[in-house]
Amino acid sequence: MTEKAPSEAPACGPEETASEPAKAPTTEPSGEVAALASTGEERAPTPQEPAPTAPAAPAATKPAPASEDVPSAPLQLALEDVSDSSVTVSWEPPERLGRLGLQGYVLELCREGGSEWVPVNARPLMVTQLTMRNLALEDKFFLRVAAVSSAGAGPPAVLQQPVHIQKIIEAPKIRVPRHLRQTYIRQVGEPVNLQIPFQGSPKPQASWTHNGHALDSQRVNVRTGDQDSILFIRSAQRSDSGCYELTVRLEGLEAKAAIDILVIEKPGPPSSIRLLDVWGCNAALEWTPPQDTGNTELLGYTVQKADKKTGQWFTVLERYHPTTCTISDLIVGNTYSFRVFSENQCGLSASAAATKELARIQKADIVAKPKGFVERDFSEAPSFTQPLADHTSTPGYSTQLFCSVRASPKPKIIWMKNKMNIQGDPKYRALSEQGICTLEIRKPSPFDSGVYTCKAVNVLGEASVDCRLEIKGKASATH
């Protein structure tokens, strides 16, 4: 058995004439192409049998060798690939290699309507895959392959169907860029430049429509290349809004893509505005929407006020959606005017609708009536919010006891050990800040173990908390 090794035959079979024998290019093991005439020089052995479905092969001129000396027919002859200029075929080795051994394989072709089989490779090749290149379009031929030994060629394996070299058509396909899969928004005066890639082979025909009608060539320019189509508008106008459809056609196949374009501009101002009412430090306004929204939805309204004294405008509301509002916190004694802008994606309207009437904030006689102030009593007897906790310490290392107390007025803090006051003892340091009471015991010894008490006293009462402190002796070393 032989391994599958590809080889190439970069030419097709020759044309047949009545006066000249057929010729066929062959593929040498080195890959070089040599034209071989059918005179018998270095010609591959002729297979024993003709193709069963193709035109009959020429009659044999030599006695057929014994069947034991020649290989049997190759197995599983199949087309691997067919393009518009090449064919690749493959097969499996024969079941019987013959007594004299296998020298290689010979691939032959016969054009449809012809009668002569022409070898593709002049000498047998030890390969089980072969590629024929540089074939002409619309060529149609049969293929067969035979195994060869020194005794001659065995019976061939024949492709049942002819091979037809045709133009490979790649169906058209449009690849719309991601940013164009949603509405493409431009402002009036801006350029529109759409570059839409597409695929297809051979080159397909591309066409554009706007809202189902042909494009206005005075406003829209289109350039179509091999792989994309570009639509260009130098200065967009609102009339350019709509659905643009690209159609790519090829050999009865077509692909379509729709792109929505919206050309917008700033909106007009509100149609009218009036001052509804003024009371206290408040003013109520009402206006009507603009006649022209700029070819897109409004984002809201901007309301501004101006004091007659200064004439400066200040924004009160932004992107406000209703068409009525109440403006509060106006200064008593001032006179105000108001104006309203419309707003969309392009920004605020170029002008505003302003009130003709002025809002005068009148001064009113207001008499202050202060309420009596009742002072709250925060006095409180001492109470501990965090008690002392039992503690264990090591001799020679300072330790601290903590607790927290709440009281008003501020209480007096007394620390005791085993019910005895330890105030003034230099071994202890007592601190009290923001209700946090701390007792520090400097370098304690086992003698300092016992029950410690923190007592808080003020004029409203007293409270105390206890804890047990244990000072463990040092462990004796072992040898």
Salt bridges, closest charged atoms under 4 A:
GLU8 OE2 - ARG133 NH2 2.69
GLU20 OE2 - LYS23 NZ 3.65
GLU28 OE1 - ARG123 NH1 2.76
GLU42 OE1 - ARG123 NH2 2.53
ASP69 OD1 - ARG99 NH2 2.59
GLU92 OE2 - LYS4 NZ 3.90
GLU108 OE1 - ARG144 NE 2.70
GLU112 OE2 - LYS140 NZ 3.70
GLU138 OE1 - HIS164 NE2 3.25
ASP139 OD1 - ARG111 NH1 3.34
GLU190 OE1 - ARG186 NE 3.59
ASP226 OD1 - LYS203 NZ 3.82
ASP228 OD1 - ARG223 NH2 3.80
ASP240 OD2 - ARG219 NH2 2.52
GLU254 OE1 - ARG249 NE 3.14
GLU254 OE2 - LYS256 NZ 3.91
GLU265 OE2 - ARG238 NH1 2.62
GLU286 OE1 - ARG274 NH2 3.01
ASP292 OD2 - ARG238 NH1 3.16
GLU343 OE2 - ARG319 NE 3.29
GLU380 OE2 - ARG406 NE 3.06
GLU440 OE1 - ARG429 NH2 2.86
ASP448 OD2 - LYS427 NZ 3.31
GLU462 OE2 - LYS455 NZ 3.49
